[in-house]
């Protein structure tokens, strides 16, 4: 079993296992669609803002997870691991190697935008074997079934969680889908949520919000200045020097 191998790798220092630098950083399979990069990258960017003061997490995008030195990696579109170093060094992680990280990812995401690649069968089973607690599959082309399916591992089997957003207590965040604009594209995206189901704004949305607030503040300042200038003109028309009133 994969978990048994992981435990062995964890404690047997005599094994000479390959390091992350020795292993390929992905399976070289091209993405079917740009969404497979944009969606997990948006989740990662939002986490980097929400958890800016935390250094005990890592979110990988299209990165190989090595669970067995004799097997190729499994490559989710995105995954989250807690209790690990956020930054290893200036060159960052080339891949995620379980026997080095000593921590199984807590969340994995697959985005289906083209052909199926075993997201509901072989990949799902593999994530369960590895012990990843939460597994999410997003299929934007679905019309009848839920486009976002989130599962929780219970006794080695994934159980479907039907809410939207779905609260993930071990992570302290919820995940769900919602229509909004990202990089100029209006469509449905995946977002993080708080426990009350309120969506966290993305860095792009926060920047726009701050820009709007700044413009509103500048407009109010201009309005006050215009009123002050009109009052000064009125006083001058009456033969009063407004500077003498200060």
ABEGO torsion letter per residue (X at the ends): XAAAAAAAAAABAABBBBBAAABBABAGBBBABAAAAAAAAAAAAAAAAAAAABAABBBBBGBBBBABAABBBBBBABBBBBGBBABABAAEBABBBAAAAGBBBABBBBBBABBBAGAABAAAAAAAAAGBABBBBBBAABAABBABBBBBBBGGBBBBBABOBBBBAAAGBBBBBBBBBBGGBBBBBBBBBBAAGBBBBBAAAAAAAAAAAAAAAAAAAAAAAAAAAAAAAAAAAAGBBAAAAX
